[in-house]
């Protein structure tokens, strides 16, 4: 979770339509790792990223 009490997000903000390169990179990484991203903007702007535990046994075989 990342939060700040700066100027906040515009009233018409949409994470899907955001044009910023930084947020685009975060969205792509979250998508690749099958996570979710949520945001709220009131007194504080808060972005929460969650990942579920992924298990790839085929990738772990033979690795020590």
Secondary structure, DSSP 4 states (H G I P E B T S, - for coil): -EEE-SS---TT--TTT---HHHHHHHHHHHHTT-EEEEEESSSEEEEEE-PPP--HHHHTT--
